[in-house]
Each structure stands twice: as structure tokens, then as C-alpha cells.
């Protein structure tokens, strides 16, 4: 395929193939069945085996025929289609798995895909272990049992949510995102008005809006508060922490924990933790311990920092488990340093991104560093060619590089999590550095998260 004078030009064989496919799609539709009262259907009329007063219409697409009273059919205009041969073959098919499979295969070759699936399934009725039919239906054999796609997904630990198979964690996230009740919707609209007053209103209107925020005590406001202010400017993120701190219940505690884990600014994070600490809620530490299980090193370090400041001694064994973590990252050659086809970093691919390499989908680029407690991370993504700035690629937007792409590869990076070590030192008074085995040996030998206080002798 090539472009010329504002239009796409397809090679000769491609044109013939395209036209032939279009011809099949429009011509092999079956007889034209005209209905009394108007309307017509393309398919094949056959007797209804259960009712002599009715007929069935087989369709090119669809496993189940349509059923009509005979007098509804006004006229049938015959047109050749695979359905003609299918009716003959179906009448002769034997009651065996092999015969049903062969008819299904014939249907598949003649673009009767839904009918093909019907016969593959029928083959399994006669022989549940008929391998060819299982494979045609997309089944997978696991430990001696054939599983369809849904059963395989369930066996892999996935759960179905709104018609899609997702992880349990993803399902929880989506459910949380969908939990916008009528009350929350009302709060969302109100909070957006208050935010606008804080941002653009007069000094008096701003103070009034902030006072209204600080007066909120309704638990239904927690999710809308997070949606409106969690990604706002730092002063309003601090205000968010103050408002959440005044709302009772586990929902507000969970929101404050999430703010600690998500907050990129150290000062805002510290203020948020102070408000969380004053709640004296034991569930906060449990949530932070669960956050240690993430693969995000920033979140791990923030959770460890918070646990240390909450004096969560029970978390010590969990902290030792993430003292050193590893993750796989895609590593690409830095083409901006010379030897590649991309320009230097002074010519942006898109604001804030630096070009690194080419792929079949676009330019691989790195973003600015994200700095968190104990870690510095660089993000890498692919910018599609149509999203490039003019002149970003030699030859114009969408042009391919003059040199072939260099393959990216996966490397394992190991992190010594500074905030995890700091938390361990604070909570235990010990320091074994990043020696995980030494920490575990000490835990086995000496660690007691709940020492029994000495009995005091009653005073006279």
C-alpha cells in the first residue's frame, strides 16, 4: 500500500482480493424472504420440526434460526448460498462426533461460523473428549480437563466484572470507582463549586468556601473530596487532609492512608500523616502494611516511612521482606546521545519527554525524574508517530528513522529501600543495614512486638 496525490493506492492483487471479499459478503446471503406486512430477510426457509404450521429461517450469521407462522411468508426469491448445501448436509449428518465435527468444519470453510460452532459443540455431546472440536471452540486442556475461556480465566484467579475478566485487585478498583451514589453525586457538584470559589473567588468568598469545607462531616463526601482535591495544587491537598481528618469512620481513614501513599510532596505528605496519626486508628497501619506488597518502590518507601512514624512495631517482619526489592524494566538505548536517528533532547517529542529509541508503534521516550523518599524513578513510554512535534523525526512527522531500530531489552533492577531501613531502625533500635538474613535472625531470636510489662509491686 502506498500513498499518492492524497489517496491510498493498493497493489493489483490486493484490489482483486478486496473486491472478491466484498462480493462474497454481499452475494452469499441466501434467499430473499419477503414477509407479509413488509420487511424481508435473507436466509433459507426450512420446515419447523416441532410445528407443521411454522417455518424456520436459517441465517448466515447466528446459531439459532428465526421462527415464523407459514402465512407470514409472502414470497421467497431464491439466491444461491452455502445455506443450500448446508440444509442437504445437515439432513444426512450421522449422530457421531466425527460427523458433527466434519459438518462444523465445512460450515467454517463456507463462512457459516456460528453454525460451525453449533456443530463443534454437538460433537462434544457425542464425545466429550473429542480434541479437534475442543480446539476449534478455543478450549484449553488443563490437568486433564478441557476448559473454555471463562473457565480458564476463573482457574487463573480472574473474576468477571461487567462482562470482562480482570484481577480481583482490578475488580476492587473498578468497583470503588463506580461507587458514586446519588448522595456522592450531589457532593461532587457542591465540592466543585466550592473549589471554584477558593480558586477564583474574592478573599471573603474563599474564606466562606473553606469554612464550608471544614464543616463537612458526612461520610458520603469522602470519595467526592478525593476526586475533586487529590490532584489539586499543594495548598488544596493540605486542605483536603484537614477536611478528611474531621470525618469519622474507616472511609476517611482509608482516604488519608491513600493520600500518604500517593502524595509526591514531602511537606504535604508529612502534614497528611500528622492528621492520620491523630485519628489513632489501628486500621491505618494494616492498610500501610498491605501497601508494602505493591511493586511500586515509591509506594513501598512511603508506606515504610509512615509505619515508622506511626510507631507500628507489628510491621517489622513485613518491612524486612521489602528491605531490598527488584523489578523488571524495559531498557532502551539512548539515541539522543549520538549514533541514533533521533535529534538531541533539545527537540522535544512532547512536552517533558526525551526521545530514546524507535519502535514499530512510535518513539520510545523517557519523562522527567519522579523523586520520592529513598528513590528516584524515570518513566518510559511510547509516543505514537502521529503525536510527534513537527521536526521531531528526520523527514517530518511520521517519517521512519534513517537507521534501523535498536532492540530494547528487559533488565532486573534491585532497590535498597532507604525509608524501609530507616523505619526498621526507628522501630527496633537495631541496625543490620540491608542484610535481610541478619534481620530475620534477630526477629527469630529477640523481636517481641508486645513485651509484657513488669508486674508492679502494690504500694502500701
C-alpha positions in Angstrom: 0.0 0.0 0.0 1.3 3.4 -0.9 0.0 7.0 -0.7 -0.2 9.2 -3.8 -1.8 12.5 -4.5 -4.0 12.5 -1.4 -5.3 8.9 -1.8 -4.2 5.4 -0.9 -3.1 3.1 -3.8 -3.4 -0.7 -3.3 -1.5 -3.2 -5.4 -3.4 -5.1 -8.1 -3.8 -8.4 -6.2 -4.9 -6.5 -3.2 -7.7 -4.8 -5.2 -8.9 -8.1 -6.6 -8.9 -9.8 -3.2 -10.7 -6.9 -1.6 -13.4 -6.8 -4.4 -13.8 -10.6 -4.2 -14.2 -10.4 -0.5 -16.8 -7.7 -0.8 -18.6 -9.7 -3.5 -18.8 -12.7 -1.2 -20.0 -10.6 1.7 -22.9 -9.2 -0.3 -23.8 -12.1 -2.6 -23.7 -15.1 -0.3 -26.6 -14.0 1.9 -29.2 -16.7 1.0 -32.7 -16.5 -0.4 -34.7 -13.2 0.0 -37.7 -14.0 2.1 -40.4 -11.3 1.8 -42.8 -11.0 4.8 -46.5 -10.1 4.7 -47.0 -6.6 6.0 -43.5 -5.5 4.9 -39.9 -6.4 5.5 -37.6 -9.0 4.2 -34.9 -11.4 5.5 -32.1 -13.1 3.7 -31.6 -16.8 4.6 -33.0 -20.2 3.9 -36.6 -21.3 4.7 -36.9 -24.9 6.2 -39.8 -26.7 7.9 -40.1 -26.3 11.7 -39.5 -29.9 13.0 -41.7 -29.2 16.1 -44.7 -27.4 14.4 -46.1 -28.0 11.0 -47.8 -24.7 10.9 -44.5 -22.8 11.2 -41.2 -22.5 9.3 -37.7 -21.7 10.3 -35.3 -19.3 8.6 -31.6 -20.2 8.8 -29.3 -17.2 8.7 -25.7 -16.9 7.5 -24.8 -15.5 10.9 -26.4 -16.8 14.1 -26.7 -20.3 15.6 -30.5 -20.1 16.2 -33.0 -19.9 13.3 -35.9 -17.4 13.3 -39.4 -19.0 13.5 -42.5 -17.6 11.7 -46.0 -18.8 11.0 -46.2 -20.1 7.5 -48.7 -17.5 6.4 -46.2 -14.7 7.4 -44.1 -15.7 4.4 -45.3 -13.8 1.3 -42.7 -14.8 -1.2 -39.3 -16.4 -1.4 -36.8 -15.2 -4.1 -34.2 -18.0 -4.5 -30.5 -17.0 -4.4 -27.6 -19.4 -4.3 -25.7 -19.5 -1.0 -23.9 -22.0 1.2 -27.1 -22.5 3.1 -28.5 -24.5 0.2 -25.7 -27.2 0.6 -25.9 -26.9 4.4 -29.5 -28.0 4.5 -28.7 -31.0 2.5 -25.6 -31.9 4.5 -27.4 -31.4 7.8 -30.1 -33.8 6.8 -27.5 -36.6 6.1 -25.1 -36.0 9.0 -24.7 -39.0 11.3 -25.1 -39.0 15.0 -21.3 -39.2 15.7 -18.7 -36.8 17.0 -16.7 -37.1 13.8 -19.6 -36.4 11.5 -20.7 -33.4 13.5 -17.1 -32.1 13.5 -16.8 -32.5 9.8 -20.0 -30.6 9.2 -18.8 -27.9 11.5 -15.5 -27.7 9.6 -17.4 -27.4 6.3 -19.5 -24.6 7.8 -16.3 -22.9 8.9 -14.8 -23.0 5.5 -18.0 -21.6 4.0 -18.2 -18.7 6.4 -21.1 -20.1 8.4 -19.1 -19.5 11.6 -22.0 -19.6 14.1 -23.4 -22.8 12.7 -19.9 -24.2 12.7 -19.7 -23.6 16.5 -23.0 -25.3 17.0 -21.8 -28.5 15.3 -18.5 -28.4 17.1 -20.4 -28.3 20.4 -22.7 -31.1 19.2 -19.6 -33.2 18.5 -18.7 -32.9 22.2 -22.2 -34.1 23.2 -21.3 -37.4 21.4 -17.7 -37.4 22.6 -16.7 -35.0 25.5 -13.0 -35.7 24.8 -13.1 -35.0 21.0 -9.9 -32.9 20.9 -10.4 -31.3 17.5 -13.8 -29.9 18.5 -12.4 -28.6 21.7 -9.6 -26.8 19.9 -12.0 -25.3 17.4 -14.0 -23.9 20.2 -10.9 -22.3 21.8 -10.8 -24.7 24.8 -7.6 -25.3 26.7 -6.7 -28.6 28.4 -5.5 -28.1 32.0 -4.6 -31.1 34.1 -6.7 -33.5 32.0 -9.8 -31.3 31.8 -10.9 -29.1 28.9 -11.8 -25.6 29.9 -13.5 -22.9 27.9 -12.2 -19.3 28.0 -14.4 -18.3 31.0 -13.4 -21.5 33.0 -9.7 -20.9 32.2 -9.9 -17.3 33.3 -11.6 -18.4 36.6 -8.9 -21.0 37.1 -6.2 -18.4 36.6 -7.8 -16.4 39.5 -9.5 -13.8 37.4 -13.0 -12.6 38.2 -15.7 -11.3 35.9 -16.7 -7.7 36.2 -19.2 -6.1 33.7 -18.5 -8.7 31.1 -14.7 -8.6 31.3 -12.2 -10.9 33.1 -10.0 -8.9 35.5 -7.8 -9.5 38.5 -9.5 -9.3 41.9 -7.5 -6.2 42.6 -8.6 -4.5 39.4 -12.2 -5.5 40.2 -12.0 -3.8 43.6 -10.6 -0.7 42.0 -13.3 -0.6 39.4 -16.0 -1.2 42.0 -14.6 1.6 44.1 -14.6 3.9 41.1 -18.2 3.0 40.3 -19.5 3.6 43.8 -20.8 7.0 43.2 -24.2 7.1 44.9 -26.8 9.8 44.4 -25.5 11.5 47.6 -22.0 11.4 46.4 -23.0 12.8 43.1 -24.6 15.7 44.9 -21.5 16.2 47.0 -19.4 16.1 43.8 -21.3 19.0 42.3 -21.2 21.0 45.5 -17.5 20.5 46.0 -16.6 21.6 42.5 -18.5 24.8 43.2 -16.6 25.3 46.5 -13.3 24.6 44.8 -14.0 27.2 42.1 -14.8 29.7 44.8 -11.5 29.0 46.5 -9.5 29.3 43.3 -11.2 32.3 41.7 -13.4 33.9 44.3 -12.8 37.0 46.4 -10.9 36.8 49.7 -14.2 36.8 51.6 -15.8 34.1 49.3 -12.7 32.0 49.6 -12.8 32.1 53.4 -16.5 31.2 53.3 -15.9 28.2 50.9 -13.0 26.9 53.1 -15.3 27.2 56.2 -18.0 25.2 54.4 -15.4 22.6 53.6 -14.2 22.3 57.2 -17.8 21.9 58.4 -18.2 18.7 56.3 -18.9 15.6 58.5 -20.8 13.4 56.0 -19.0 10.1 55.1 -20.6 10.3 51.6 -18.4 13.2 50.9 -15.1 11.3 51.3 -14.9 9.9 47.7 -16.0 13.2 46.1 -13.5 15.1 48.2 -10.7 12.8 46.9 -11.9 13.2 43.3 -12.0 17.0 43.5 -8.9 17.8 45.5 -6.5 14.8 45.5 -4.7 16.0 42.3 -5.1 19.7 43.0 -2.4 22.2 44.0 -0.4 21.6 47.2 -2.4 24.1 49.4 -5.7 22.5 48.5 -4.2 19.0 49.1 -3.4 20.1 52.6 -6.9 21.4 53.0 -8.2 18.0 51.8 -6.2 16.3 54.6 -7.7 18.7 57.2 -11.2 18.1 56.0 -10.8 14.3 55.9 -9.4 14.4 59.4 -12.7 15.8 60.7 -14.8 13.0 59.2 -15.3 9.9 61.3 -15.2 6.3 60.0 -13.0 3.9 58.2 -13.7 5.6 54.8 -11.9 8.8 55.8 -9.0 6.8 57.4 -8.6 4.8 54.1 -8.6 8.1 52.2 -5.9 9.6 54.4 -3.8 6.5 54.0 -4.2 6.7 50.3 -3.2 10.3 50.3 0.0 9.5 52.2 0.9 6.8 49.6 0.1 9.0 46.6 1.4 12.3 47.8 4.6 13.4 45.9 5.3 16.4 48.0 7.2 15.7 51.3 5.7 18.6 53.2 2.1 17.8 52.2 2.7 14.1 53.0 4.0 15.0 56.5 1.0 17.1 57.2 -1.3 14.4 56.0 0.4 11.8 58.2 0.0 14.1 61.2 -3.7 14.2 60.7 -3.8 10.4 60.2 -1.8 9.9 63.4 -4.2 11.9 65.5 -7.1 9.5 64.5 -5.3 6.7 66.4 -6.9 4.2 64.1 -5.2 0.7 64.1 -6.6 0.0 60.6 -4.3 2.7 59.2 -1.2 0.6 59.9 -2.8 -2.5 58.5 -3.5 -0.6 55.2 0.0 0.6 55.1 1.4 -2.9 55.6 -0.7 -4.1 52.7 0.8 -1.3 50.6 4.2 -2.8 51.1 3.1 -5.6 48.8 3.0 -3.3 45.8 5.6 -3.4 43.0 6.0 0.4 43.1 9.2 1.3 45.0 7.9 4.8 45.7 4.8 3.5 47.4 6.8 0.9 49.4 9.1 3.7 50.7 6.2 6.0 51.6 4.4 3.2 53.4 7.5 2.3 55.3 8.1 6.0 56.3 4.5 6.2 57.5 4.7 3.0 59.5 7.9 4.2 61.2 6.3 7.5 62.2 3.2 5.7 63.4 5.4 3.5 65.6 3.8 0.4 64.1 6.1 -2.1 65.7 4.0 -5.0 64.4 5.0 -4.2 60.9 8.7 -5.0 61.4 8.6 -8.5 59.8 6.7 -7.1 56.8 9.3 -4.3 56.5 12.2 -6.7 56.4 10.5 -8.5 53.5 10.8 -5.4 51.3 14.1 -4.0 52.6 15.5 -4.9 49.1 13.2 -5.3 46.2 13.6 -6.0 42.5 11.6 -5.2 39.4 12.0 -5.8 35.6 12.2 -2.7 33.5 12.4 -2.2 29.7 15.8 -0.7 28.9 16.3 1.1 25.6 19.4 2.7 24.0 19.8 6.4 24.5 19.7 7.5 20.9 19.9 11.2 21.9 23.5 10.7 22.9 24.6 10.0 19.4 24.6 7.1 17.0 20.9 7.0 16.6 18.4 8.6 14.2 16.7 10.9 16.8 17.7 14.5 17.5 19.1 15.6 20.8 16.9 16.2 23.8 16.6 19.9 23.0 14.0 19.0 20.4 11.0 17.7 22.4 8.9 14.7 21.2 6.2 16.0 23.5 6.5 18.3 26.5 8.6 16.9 29.3 9.7 13.8 27.3 13.1 12.9 25.9 13.4 10.6 22.9 15.3 7.3 23.5 14.6 4.8 20.7 12.2 3.8 17.9 9.6 1.1 17.9 7.1 -0.1 15.4 4.4 1.9 17.2 6.3 5.2 17.8 9.1 6.8 19.6 10.2 5.4 23.0 10.7 8.4 25.3 11.6 8.9 28.9 9.8 11.5 31.1 11.3 13.7 33.8 12.5 12.1 37.1 10.0 11.4 39.8 11.6 11.8 43.2 10.3 10.1 46.3 11.6 9.1 49.7 14.7 7.0 49.1 14.1 6.5 45.4 14.3 8.3 42.0 12.4 6.8 39.2 12.2 7.6 35.4 9.1 6.8 33.4 9.3 5.3 29.9 6.5 5.3 27.4 5.8 5.2 23.6 4.7 8.3 21.8 2.9 7.4 18.5 4.3 8.9 15.4 1.1 10.9 14.8 1.7 12.6 18.2 5.2 13.9 17.5 6.0 17.5 17.3 7.0 18.9 13.9 10.6 18.2 13.2 11.0 15.6 16.0 11.8 12.8 13.5 14.0 13.5 10.4 11.9 13.7 7.3 8.8 15.1 9.1 6.2 13.8 11.4 5.5 10.1 10.8 8.9 9.5 9.0 10.8 6.4 9.9 14.4 6.7 11.2 17.3 6.5 8.8 18.9 3.8 10.9 17.2 0.6 12.0 15.6 0.5 15.4 17.8 -0.9 18.2 16.1 -3.6 20.3 15.0 -2.8 23.7 15.6 -5.4 26.4 14.5 -6.3 29.9 16.8 -5.9 32.9 16.2 -6.6 36.5 16.8 -3.6 38.8 17.4 -4.0 42.5 16.5 -1.3 45.0 17.8 -0.8 48.5 14.8 1.0 50.0 16.2 3.7 52.2 12.9 4.5 54.0 12.4 0.9 54.9 15.7 0.7 56.6 15.0 4.0 58.4 11.7 2.6 59.7 13.3 -0.6 60.9 16.0 1.3 62.7 13.4 3.6 64.3 11.0 0.7 65.3 13.7 -1.7 66.7 16.7 0.3 67.7 18.7 -2.2 65.7 20.8 -1.7 62.5 21.7 -4.6 60.4 21.9 -2.5 57.2 20.4 -4.3 54.2 21.3 -7.7 55.4 17.9 -9.4 55.3 19.1 -12.7 56.8 20.6 -10.8 59.8 17.3 -9.0 60.4 15.3 -12.3 60.2 17.7 -14.0 62.6 17.3 -11.1 65.1 13.5 -11.3 64.7 13.5 -15.0 65.4 15.9 -14.6 68.4 14.9 -11.3 70.0 11.9 -9.5 68.5 8.8 -9.1 70.6 6.2 -6.6 69.3 4.2 -6.7 72.5 6.5 -7.1 75.5 4.8 -8.0 78.7 5.2 -5.2 81.3 6.8 -6.0 84.5 4.4 -6.6 87.4 4.4 -3.8 89.8 4.5 -4.4 93.5 1.5 -2.9 95.1 2.4 0.2 97.2 1.4 0.3 100.8 
